[in-house]
Amino acid sequence: MEWTDRAIVLVVRPHGESSAIVEVLTPEHGRHAGLVRSATGKRLRGVLQPGNMVDVHWRARLSEHLGAFTFEPVEARAPALFDDALALSGLGAACAMASLALPERETLPRVFEAFNVLIQQMPHIDIWPALYVRWEAGVLRELGYGLQLDRCVATGAADHLTHVSPRSGQAVCAEAAEPYLDKMLSLPGFLRHHPEELFAGDVEAGLTLTGYFLERRVLWPVNKVLPEARSRMTERLGAAGHL
């Protein structure tokens, strides 16, 4: 069994003295892991950085085996972010979420493409935090748990949608939400329209919203929780005034 695909490095875990178990995200083979020999050697040390784009070849005797990876570098994204603590925190959170939330070996090409765009925008602090939220919302949608944000679940209205029901994941208009504000999740406008229009608190509201449903619908059923890397990203964005 073998295949070749374009991939983004997600996680590198040491294995033995010089090898590593590497997780990548690919358009045709989804999130996939494999053994990489001599991963700490000079040739691969700079290639196997989370966020880097590579060409990967996987080979195994049987399809259910872990198998082995070989890599060729395509684009090194990580080095450009080494001096940007906020961008590194965003990259770490995105890679950790992809590793935790995406099913192994399931083809999700739209998740891959959106993930690639997100990483490309990491040098731009005015863009990537909101894009990160939209990527998480896209993950929910591709896994079958998409938020319904076009009409109010209570009235059917398409205007003045301000909140999301934590039970249904559907939008709620301001009038219908009023009696239950302490139970509702805020709906930032950029998740519905005009993604370039951000207001104070929008990114924080978006992270709270997507995080709530990712935990309850994707992670908790398999005894997982949101990764610490995501919490660190949120804290750093808040400290820098970008929430």
LOMAR-332468 format. One line per field, with one value per residue (C-alpha): residue in one letter; y negated, x, z negated. Coordinates in pm, 1 decimal. Each point is the difference from the previous one (the first is absolute). Layout:
<nodes>
code = [A:...]
yy = [Y:...]
xx = [X:...]
zz = [Z:...]
</nodes>
This chain:
<nodes>
code = [M:E:W:T:D:R:A:I:V:L:V:V:R:P:H:G:E:S:S:A:I:V:E:V:L:T:P:E:H:G:R:H:A:G:L:V:R:S:A:T:G:K:R:L:R:G:V:L:Q:P:G:N:M:V:D:V:H:W:R:A:R:L:S:E:H:L:G:A:F:T:F:E:P:V:E:A:R:A:P:A:L:F:D:D:A:L:A:L:S:G:L:G:A:A:C:A:M:A:S:L:A:L:P:E:R:E:T:L:P:R:V:F:E:A:F:N:V:L:I:Q:Q:M:P:H:I:D:I:W:P:A:L:Y:V:R:W:E:A:G:V:L:R:E:L:G:Y:G:L:Q:L:D:R:C:V:A:T:G:A:A:D:H:L:T:H:V:S:P:R:S:G:Q:A:V:C:A:E:A:A:E:P:Y:L:D:K:M:L:S:L:P:G:F:L:R:H:H:P:E:E:L:F:A:G:D:V:E:A:G:L:T:L:T:G:Y:F:L:E:R:R:V:L:W:P:V:N:K:V:L:P:E:A:R:S:R:M:T:E:R:L:G:A:A:G:H:L]
yy = [0.0:-344.3:-347.1:-347.8:-327.1:-364.8:-53.2:-247.2:114.0:2.4:179.8:155.4:243.4:146.8:377.2:178.2:-162.9:-164.8:81.0:-173.8:66.3:-282.1:-105.4:-186.2:-137.9:82.9:-81.1:358.7:210.8:-226.3:-6.4:275.7:117.7:183.9:89.6:-217.5:137.0:-233.9:-276.1:-181.6:-1.1:-315.5:52.2:46.4:-208.5:-319.8:171.1:162.3:-320.7:-46.0:-208.1:89.7:120.9:322.9:274.1:324.7:362.5:264.3:369.8:294.3:373.5:-19.8:-299.0:21.2:-20.8:-322.4:3.6:-220.8:-349.2:-157.2:-374.4:-258.2:-368.1:-225.8:-318.1:-84.3:-212.5:45.3:-193.5:-317.3:3.1:64.5:-366.2:-36.6:145.0:-62.2:170.9:294.8:38.4:-1.9:255.8:221.3:-21.6:77.8:302.1:129.8:-38.5:175.4:286.5:34.4:-66.3:144.5:372.1:198.3:94.2:-163.2:-215.0:-359.5:-209.9:-320.2:15.3:38.1:-294.4:-227.0:110.0:-85.9:-347.9:-55.1:78.0:-222.3:-291.5:54.6:-294.6:-235.0:-55.1:-202.4:302.6:334.5:-1.6:-36.2:241.4:251.3:-22.0:49.9:302.4:159.7:-70.0:170.0:303.4:31.2:-21.6:259.1:241.5:-29.7:-240.5:-324.6:-303.5:-128.3:-376.7:-117.6:-21.8:-25.7:340.4:-153.4:-245.3:83.5:-358.9:-58.2:-338.7:-110.2:339.1:-56.7:333.0:376.3:262.0:226.5:289.5:-13.2:-196.4:-224.0:-378.5:-197.9:-356.2:-272.9:-2.3:374.9:14.5:-277.1:219.2:252.0:-212.2:173.0:332.6:-112.9:-16.9:-327.0:3.7:-232.1:-156.4:105.4:363.0:-91.9:-275.1:-257.1:196.3:-307.2:-195.6:77.6:-166.3:20.1:335.4:169.8:240.1:95.1:64.4:208.6:209.6:57.7:103.9:244.4:131.3:78.7:217.8:156.8:119.4:128.4:148.0:111.0:35.2:100.7:308.9:139.2:-117.6:-297.3:-370.1:-316.1:-9.0:-218.8:-158.1:-152.6:-147.4:-147.8:-156.3:-156.3:-138.0:-152.9:-152.5:-151.4:-140.2:-156.9:-151.8:214.5:165.8]
xx = [0.0:129.6:-105.8:141.9:-170.3:56.0:-10.2:28.9:195.1:-216.5:182.4:342.8:40.6:345.7:21.5:312.6:341.1:-31.8:-342.2:-336.2:-370.2:-118.9:-358.1:-83.9:-315.0:-49.8:-274.8:-47.6:80.7:-107.3:183.8:256.8:287.6:317.2:344.4:288.8:349.3:294.1:-249.4:255.2:261.9:118.9:-202.9:-339.0:32.4:-103.6:-258.8:-196.8:-133.8:-375.7:-151.9:257.3:-126.7:156.4:-41.5:-47.2:31.7:-157.2:73.9:-120.9:-41.8:-370.1:-234.3:-75.8:368.6:163.0:233.7:298.0:23.3:262.2:-10.9:110.2:-24.9:-236.0:-37.9:143.3:-261.3:115.1:331.6:-177.5:-201.1:282.8:10.3:-378.9:-125.9:-365.7:24.4:186.3:-273.9:-262.5:193.6:40.3:-371.4:-104.9:230.3:-110.6:-368.7:47.2:179.3:-270.0:-320.3:50.6:-65.5:303.9:27.3:-328.8:16.3:-102.9:140.1:-185.0:140.3:347.9:-41.5:-136.5:280.6:255.2:-150.6:0.2:370.8:80.7:-167.0:178.6:239.0:-303.2:-139.3:-293.9:-117.6:86.1:-186.1:-340.4:109.3:90.4:-354.0:-146.1:226.7:-129.7:-357.9:87.5:135.6:-331.0:-185.6:215.1:-38.9:-377.3:-52.2:-30.4:-149.8:-322.2:44.6:-229.6:-335.2:-135.5:-96.6:-287.6:-156.1:146.5:124.7:319.6:82.2:141.2:153.3:207.0:32.4:24.7:-191.9:242.1:-242.2:-68.4:293.3:-249.1:-14.5:-240.3:-115.3:37.3:-368.6:-25.0:333.4:-85.0:-158.4:286.1:313.0:175.8:-30.3:73.3:328.3:83.1:4.3:267.2:-109.1:309.2:-114.9:-306.4:116.3:273.5:288.7:223.2:-222.0:117.0:-105.2:145.9:-82.2:-91.7:294.4:-48.9:-370.8:85.1:256.9:-248.0:-267.6:203.0:184.0:-329.0:-126.2:337.0:29.9:-352.6:-61.1:345.9:241.1:-197.1:-155.1:354.5:123.5:198.2:-1.9:112.3:381.1:211.0:152.8:-339.7:-29.3:349.5:-89.6:-314.5:191.9:268.5:-251.9:-181.6:317.1:90.5:-346.3:-105.4:-310.9]
zz = [0.0:87.4:107.0:62.6:-89.6:-85.5:-379.2:-285.6:-305.5:-315.2:-281.2:-46.3:-291.0:-79.6:35.6:-111.2:33.3:339.9:145.7:-38.2:44.6:225.4:63.5:319.2:158.9:366.4:252.7:121.5:-308.2:-283.8:-330.6:18.3:-217.8:89.8:-127.6:116.2:-43.5:-65.5:-78.4:-213.7:274.5:169.3:318.5:-167.3:-316.2:176.9:219.7:-282.1:-153.6:-57.7:279.5:265.2:337.3:125.1:255.9:-190.0:106.4:-226.0:19.9:-209.2:44.8:-95.0:10.5:-373.6:-95.7:-120.1:298.0:75.7:145.9:220.0:63.2:249.7:-99.8:195.7:-206.6:-341.3:-180.6:-361.5:19.6:111.9:-324.1:-247.5:-108.6:-21.3:-329.1:85.9:336.5:-152.0:-260.0:276.3:202.2:-306.4:-79.4:357.1:26.2:-341.0:88.8:332.4:-172.7:-267.4:190.7:348.4:47.5:108.1:367.7:101.3:313.3:-75.9:285.6:-94.2:-353.8:148.7:237.1:-274.5:-232.4:267.1:46.9:-376.7:-28.7:297.1:-180.7:-333.8:52.7:8.9:-349.6:133.1:200.8:-153.0:-337.5:167.6:273.9:-270.6:-140.6:347.6:50.1:-321.0:112.0:329.7:-185.1:-183.8:330.4:175.8:-292.7:18.8:-290.7:191.8:-172.2:158.6:6.2:280.4:-182.2:-353.4:-133.2:-196.9:246.6:341.3:36.3:197.1:-156.4:-335.9:-74.5:-313.3:-180.0:47.2:-193.6:-190.3:42.1:373.1:142.3:181.6:11.4:-218.4:65.8:-261.3:-93.7:-52.4:-184.5:-247.5:-271.3:15.1:38.1:-288.4:184.5:356.1:190.4:175.4:380.8:147.6:326.2:195.0:-13.3:205.8:235.1:69.5:-153.0:29.0:-243.8:-351.7:-323.3:-348.9:-155.5:328.7:8.5:-365.0:61.6:304.2:-187.3:-282.7:248.1:208.5:-305.6:-172.8:283.8:81.6:-358.6:-38.7:342.1:113.8:-293.4:-308.7:166.4:40.7:-343.3:129.7:-89.2:176.5:21.0:-226.2:310.0:79.7:-350.5:28.2:333.8:-148.8:-297.9:220.6:237.6:-295.5:-151.5:334.5:48.2:295.3:-141.0]
</nodes>
